[in-house]
Amino acid sequence: MKIVVLDDGNRGNFVQACGIAKAVPGVEMEIYEVRFSGLRYRLPGRKGEYSLAPKLVALFCLFRLWKQARKLLSKFLHTQLVLSQEKKNTCFISAGSLLAPVNLALARNCQGCSVVVMTPSLLPLSLFDLAIIPYHDWLRIKRRGDNILVTLASPNEVNPESLKEAENVFRQIVKLPAEAEVIGILIGGNDQNYQVTTGWIKRLLSALKRYASNRKSCFLFTTSRRTPLEVVKYLKQQLETFDNVAYAEYPGFGAGRSLYRGILSCSQTLIVSEDSVNMISESISSGHKVIIAGVARKKKKLIFDRTIKKICEEGYALYVCESELENLGSFLEKARNIFFKRLSEAEKCAQKILQICQLKGFC
């Protein structure tokens, strides 16, 4: 079975699409980098520029003008996608609205299968063979159908096999104290809804120090590319005098290889800030104990709150709100006596793709 994963350069999107593809057994996978040229536009309140080409392709797809959509793509793509007979009966997987019309145009011209992750803009879900919609997005549309699969969290590449491999690499590089409780701390950053501040870091570290004062614990830290520079600087400064830190990394703020997957694999408990959907998803896919830590908000109520509530109700994590961060230690104590379930969204998506492709005679 052939699968083409489309990559628009957004790592968060790519990890979701790639994680699903890798979960399909016996897959022959290719990765296509999709980069657009031509006119671009900006969105109010957001950084960067966006290509106009996907919007134009979406209009052609909306009216089922597949050949015209393909011709338009050939004019605006930096890298030419070769659509020959050998691509016939291929499954195309992409994540994010930017690649949704590209996915659809390629699949229709190749008599293939189109699988889109997250809600596409302009295009109805009925045009796709499978639309994989995260629960917090589905709450906005509340549509059902045989081609719609709702996931509680984001699909990803975290599974027992990948974690075992990452653990072996991590333990060769980082020496963990024998018999110590290993706690991983995954810190996200600012967006239109959340804010991670130096004040929040100060309260977090204070709670961790109190918890570790009479236990043998060690900590593994990582920030994200969204973590503000002043927060990263403050954290690095504080961790220099913080006991029991076995490892810390700061993606986007220094050279070096990331051992993020190793943190996921070696931590018995993971503390993850609530702003990062992907970090939460990867944490609860690890099968370890997970505590979701609230951060400062720009809005009192958010639609993702319902996802976090559902994640906790179904036994994948505990939640500590931002106002109770000082009591983090009591949540860590509570977690020691609770069995946490492992979520496996990528495997669920892979099974659905297999069913669709079998019906189409692809495998």
Legacy VTK file of the C-alpha trace (Angstrom):
# vtk DataFile Version 3.0
C-alpha trace
ASCII
DATASET POLYDATA
POINTS 363 float
0.000 0.000 0.000
1.353 3.428 -0.976
0.949 6.520 1.185
2.155 10.031 0.347
2.488 12.391 3.314
2.334 16.076 2.388
4.624 18.429 4.348
4.014 22.192 4.371
6.930 22.932 6.731
4.722 23.129 9.831
6.217 20.508 12.136
3.102 20.183 14.285
1.014 19.346 11.221
3.626 17.038 9.708
4.018 14.983 12.905
0.285 14.258 12.918
0.150 13.151 9.277
3.393 11.171 9.522
2.339 9.506 12.769
-0.825 8.191 11.130
1.047 6.967 8.026
3.634 5.103 10.105
0.869 3.374 12.064
-0.536 1.772 8.884
0.992 -1.745 8.682
2.971 -2.679 5.573
2.962 0.871 4.238
5.246 2.167 1.482
5.580 5.827 2.467
6.821 8.897 0.596
7.075 12.473 1.833
6.324 15.396 -0.499
7.470 18.861 0.519
4.896 21.409 -0.605
6.100 24.994 -0.955
4.179 27.711 -2.809
5.270 30.699 -4.868
3.139 33.637 -6.026
0.920 36.127 -4.205
0.774 36.081 -0.420
-1.430 37.665 2.262
-1.438 38.359 6.018
-4.026 37.595 8.693
-4.836 40.130 11.461
-3.178 39.219 14.755
-1.013 36.450 13.263
2.627 36.327 12.296
3.935 35.575 8.831
2.474 35.531 5.337
0.296 32.921 3.654
0.193 31.837 0.035
-2.941 32.647 -1.950
-2.480 29.562 -4.160
-4.197 27.009 -1.828
-7.282 29.245 -1.659
-7.481 29.341 -5.462
-6.985 25.570 -5.706
-9.741 25.127 -3.109
-12.163 27.072 -5.318
-11.479 24.746 -8.271
-11.931 21.721 -5.981
-15.170 23.152 -4.647
-16.612 22.957 -8.172
-14.983 19.555 -8.880
-12.654 21.024 -11.505
-9.879 18.545 -10.696
-7.742 18.936 -13.834
-7.813 22.716 -13.578
-6.827 22.464 -9.914
-3.859 20.285 -10.871
-2.737 22.763 -13.566
-2.951 25.622 -11.090
-0.860 23.641 -8.617
1.843 23.071 -11.233
2.181 26.842 -11.677
2.460 27.731 -8.009
4.477 24.876 -6.497
8.218 25.366 -5.925
8.693 21.604 -6.163
6.880 19.777 -8.937
4.852 16.800 -7.763
5.091 14.029 -10.353
1.659 12.530 -10.916
2.275 9.510 -13.087
0.431 6.204 -13.354
2.632 4.756 -10.607
0.898 7.131 -8.179
-2.494 5.659 -9.038
-4.375 4.209 -6.048
-2.187 6.121 -3.607
-3.430 7.393 -0.254
-2.570 11.072 0.360
-2.424 12.270 3.980
-2.056 15.895 5.085
-2.743 17.985 8.183
-3.928 21.584 8.287
-6.134 23.708 6.029
-3.239 24.908 3.836
-2.628 21.451 2.375
-6.249 20.234 2.257
-6.969 21.473 -1.312
-3.569 20.180 -2.509
-4.365 16.795 -0.999
-7.768 16.672 -2.664
-6.511 17.768 -6.100
-3.698 15.189 -6.075
-5.940 12.355 -4.897
-8.643 13.031 -7.481
-6.159 13.287 -10.351
-4.490 10.018 -9.282
-7.721 8.153 -8.556
-6.365 7.959 -5.034
-7.608 8.343 -1.491
-7.648 11.695 0.332
-7.180 11.802 4.113
-7.171 15.204 5.805
-6.375 15.925 9.465
-8.125 18.930 11.077
-10.998 20.911 9.600
-10.232 22.314 6.120
-11.342 25.844 5.244
-13.667 26.464 2.252
-13.950 22.766 1.391
-16.796 20.543 2.685
-15.748 17.418 4.563
-17.844 15.292 2.192
-15.240 15.768 -0.579
-12.615 13.806 1.369
-12.450 10.043 1.743
-11.602 10.546 5.420
-11.581 13.660 7.618
-9.796 13.182 10.952
-11.110 15.918 13.231
-9.794 16.599 16.771
-12.527 16.793 19.397
-12.036 20.519 20.088
-12.507 21.272 16.366
-15.458 18.897 16.098
-17.231 20.787 18.895
-17.413 23.780 16.539
-18.939 21.877 13.610
-20.627 18.849 15.263
-20.996 16.959 12.003
-21.187 13.192 11.673
-20.605 10.886 8.754
-18.966 7.653 7.655
-15.958 9.653 6.422
-15.506 11.598 9.695
-13.334 10.262 12.517
-13.188 12.306 15.728
-10.027 12.020 17.821
-9.724 13.046 21.457
-6.167 14.314 20.960
-3.743 14.888 18.085
-2.383 11.795 16.290
1.395 11.522 16.633
4.425 9.243 16.289
4.599 8.256 19.967
4.150 4.513 20.521
5.835 1.820 22.662
8.361 0.937 19.930
9.476 4.531 19.256
9.702 5.231 22.990
11.899 2.187 23.620
14.288 3.313 20.914
14.327 6.869 22.299
14.973 5.584 25.833
18.021 3.626 24.705
19.489 6.739 23.054
18.624 8.993 26.002
20.213 6.742 28.625
23.442 6.596 26.627
23.684 10.404 26.764
22.056 11.314 30.092
22.881 9.579 33.380
19.766 9.200 35.517
20.154 8.620 39.276
19.444 5.049 40.333
16.036 4.478 41.955
15.054 8.135 41.520
11.532 9.154 40.540
11.933 10.719 37.083
9.607 13.638 36.312
9.497 15.301 32.896
8.333 18.910 32.584
7.119 20.009 29.145
6.639 23.771 28.838
4.785 25.342 25.923
4.360 29.031 25.199
2.187 31.948 24.214
-0.585 31.939 21.636
-3.944 33.680 21.124
-5.376 31.927 24.198
-2.574 31.239 26.683
0.434 32.948 28.227
3.497 31.365 29.848
5.310 33.895 32.056
8.372 34.038 34.296
5.966 34.315 37.238
4.391 31.002 36.257
7.841 29.378 36.001
8.740 30.701 39.455
5.609 29.146 40.992
6.195 25.860 39.119
9.788 25.538 40.323
8.803 26.437 43.868
6.179 23.645 43.896
8.676 21.147 42.459
11.309 22.066 45.071
8.838 21.476 47.895
7.813 18.133 46.429
11.429 16.980 46.006
12.583 18.171 49.447
12.018 14.780 51.071
12.134 12.439 48.043
14.701 11.097 45.654
13.510 12.747 42.459
15.144 13.993 39.290
13.745 16.355 36.675
13.928 16.525 32.887
12.939 19.869 31.343
12.057 21.011 27.851
10.592 24.236 26.545
9.079 24.667 23.073
9.660 26.998 20.139
6.705 29.078 21.367
8.221 29.683 24.800
9.080 33.424 25.116
12.800 34.215 25.151
12.613 35.965 28.538
10.956 32.865 30.025
13.672 30.595 28.598
16.426 32.858 29.970
14.806 32.931 33.401
14.332 29.157 33.462
17.943 28.472 32.435
19.178 30.813 35.162
17.013 29.184 37.836
17.897 25.633 36.831
21.602 26.338 37.362
20.884 26.370 41.100
18.017 23.855 41.013
18.806 20.472 42.559
18.164 17.172 40.814
17.954 18.419 37.210
19.350 15.600 35.087
18.646 17.216 31.719
17.168 20.365 30.144
16.789 21.497 26.541
15.482 24.690 24.944
14.386 24.125 21.315
14.856 27.170 19.124
17.241 28.819 21.586
20.419 26.847 21.106
22.180 24.311 18.947
22.192 20.638 19.599
20.183 17.500 19.152
16.755 17.326 20.751
16.118 14.454 23.166
12.439 15.321 23.581
11.276 11.796 22.779
13.741 10.533 25.399
12.100 12.730 28.022
8.751 11.172 27.136
10.167 7.667 27.361
12.174 7.937 30.589
9.779 9.995 32.726
7.531 8.100 35.101
5.372 11.220 35.389
4.984 14.015 32.846
3.890 17.546 33.724
2.761 19.398 30.594
1.468 22.960 30.272
-2.125 23.151 29.039
-1.378 25.484 26.102
0.273 22.797 23.966
-2.196 20.421 22.307
0.632 18.442 20.704
2.633 18.037 23.927
-0.484 16.911 25.793
-1.309 14.448 23.010
2.210 13.010 22.971
2.268 12.774 26.760
-0.957 10.792 27.033
0.229 8.597 24.135
3.273 7.589 26.214
1.294 5.523 28.718
2.972 7.291 31.639
1.339 9.314 34.404
0.376 12.769 33.093
-0.493 16.000 34.886
-1.763 18.900 32.769
-0.781 22.200 34.387
-2.898 25.286 33.821
-1.250 28.545 32.722
-2.367 32.180 32.491
-5.247 32.761 30.064
-6.265 35.589 27.775
-9.878 34.321 27.869
-11.701 32.863 30.867
-13.285 29.930 29.014
-11.845 28.121 26.001
-13.233 25.363 23.802
-10.156 23.205 24.486
-11.194 23.100 28.167
-13.807 20.512 27.194
-11.122 18.349 25.594
-8.935 18.498 28.707
-11.954 17.657 30.868
-12.741 14.649 28.655
-9.081 13.527 28.681
-9.109 13.546 32.489
-12.556 11.946 32.810
-11.450 9.053 30.597
-8.389 8.365 32.733
-5.524 9.710 30.613
-4.400 12.604 32.853
-4.984 14.771 35.911
-5.535 18.529 35.636
-4.286 21.207 38.021
-5.635 24.678 37.280
-3.310 27.684 37.270
-4.645 29.007 40.589
-3.711 25.705 42.301
-0.186 25.428 40.880
1.286 25.762 44.385
-0.448 22.465 45.215
1.237 20.606 42.350
2.975 18.338 44.868
-0.338 16.934 46.117
-1.301 16.089 42.515
2.032 14.314 42.050
1.320 12.326 45.219
-2.157 11.475 43.968
-0.812 10.362 40.587
1.454 7.798 42.258
-1.600 5.722 43.187
-3.581 6.032 39.940
-3.454 3.879 36.818
-3.320 6.053 33.690
-4.506 4.777 30.310
-2.495 5.172 27.098
-4.199 6.903 24.174
-3.453 5.606 20.675
-5.058 7.937 18.143
-2.648 7.204 15.275
-3.436 3.480 15.441
-7.181 4.197 15.450
-6.795 6.429 12.372
-4.627 3.823 10.628
-7.317 1.152 11.043
-9.931 3.440 9.493
-7.632 4.200 6.534
-7.079 0.492 5.971
-10.828 -0.096 5.875
-11.352 2.668 3.297
-8.435 1.560 1.109
-9.602 -2.065 1.213
-13.061 -0.995 0.024
-11.400 0.923 -2.834
-9.256 -2.101 -3.705
-5.918 -0.396 -2.914
-4.703 -3.248 -0.696
LINES 1 364
363 0 1 2 3 4 5 6 7 8 9 10 11 12 13 14 15 16 17 18 19 20 21 22 23 24 25 26 27 28 29 30 31 32 33 34 35 36 37 38 39 40 41 42 43 44 45 46 47 48 49 50 51 52 53 54 55 56 57 58 59 60 61 62 63 64 65 66 67 68 69 70 71 72 73 74 75 76 77 78 79 80 81 82 83 84 85 86 87 88 89 90 91 92 93 94 95 96 97 98 99 100 101 102 103 104 105 106 107 108 109 110 111 112 113 114 115 116 117 118 119 120 121 122 123 124 125 126 127 128 129 130 131 132 133 134 135 136 137 138 139 140 141 142 143 144 145 146 147 148 149 150 151 152 153 154 155 156 157 158 159 160 161 162 163 164 165 166 167 168 169 170 171 172 173 174 175 176 177 178 179 180 181 182 183 184 185 186 187 188 189 190 191 192 193 194 195 196 197 198 199 200 201 202 203 204 205 206 207 208 209 210 211 212 213 214 215 216 217 218 219 220 221 222 223 224 225 226 227 228 229 230 231 232 233 234 235 236 237 238 239 240 241 242 243 244 245 246 247 248 249 250 251 252 253 254 255 256 257 258 259 260 261 262 263 264 265 266 267 268 269 270 271 272 273 274 275 276 277 278 279 280 281 282 283 284 285 286 287 288 289 290 291 292 293 294 295 296 297 298 299 300 301 302 303 304 305 306 307 308 309 310 311 312 313 314 315 316 317 318 319 320 321 322 323 324 325 326 327 328 329 330 331 332 333 334 335 336 337 338 339 340 341 342 343 344 345 346 347 348 349 350 351 352 353 354 355 356 357 358 359 360 361 362
